[in-house]
Amino acid sequence: MEENKVLLILVDGMRSDSLDACGHPYVAALRRESVSTPLARSVVPPVTLPCHMSLFHSVPPARHGVTTYVYVPQVRPLEGLCDYLARFGRRCAMFYSWEQLRDLSRPASLSASLFLSGKDLGYGPATGPLVKSAIETMARLAPDFVFLYLGEPDEVGHNEGWMSPAYLRSVRNAWDSIQQVLEQLPPSYTVLVTADHGGHERTHGVDCPEDMTIPLFLRGGPFAPGAAAEEGVSLLDIAPTVAALLGLPPAKGWEGRSLV
Ligand SMILES: [Zn+2]
């Protein structure tokens, strides 16, 4: 097995058109280094926990059954990304600031995790240690799959409005973190950067372009620098893509397709 590893960074509530609007220079830099698209699709409803369940289980919310921010066990259980990878001996790690994401994988599927409450600590104070820990864990333990969740833009979107100056500052801060992680990343890691959903006014959750359109970057490994991703990619395609990068076929029942 070659030493191919995957880092997935997800920025909660990051609309595609916020990337250029936030003015962070690393956006263009990453675009030059990646296969990317501003037109990837979320799932209906475009709400954080349903979206993450869909990302990790490669099916729409109607199939996994989580349609609100409250987790419910699946009626016809599908294997999640970390559960599947762990079964094949791949080591997974999660760094996150919203506790509901704990339910994305079953016990014994993670080799490392850190949760620090963005709600309690404030996102800035929580995010720094999360980012630092993700960097240190990749340097020391080199998990095969690392998930880093940056939650603040969604929180600020709800408080101040999507595309407001405060929201764009928060997206810009997220890109500071992205740049910090990628500049210290061991070369064995292929990188995916995406969002779970967008937003409009001070909310999200309906099938409109502002809520449904998300960016996706794929850097390293088989992905050609500066190329456009194929059309019609969605959150469902991420788990099969991560599995393929780690040398595995999609798990049984997954509906997305690998972008490798
Ligand atoms: Zn939200």
Residues whose N, C-alpha, C, O or C-beta is under 5 A from the ligand:
A	BS01	ZN	D154
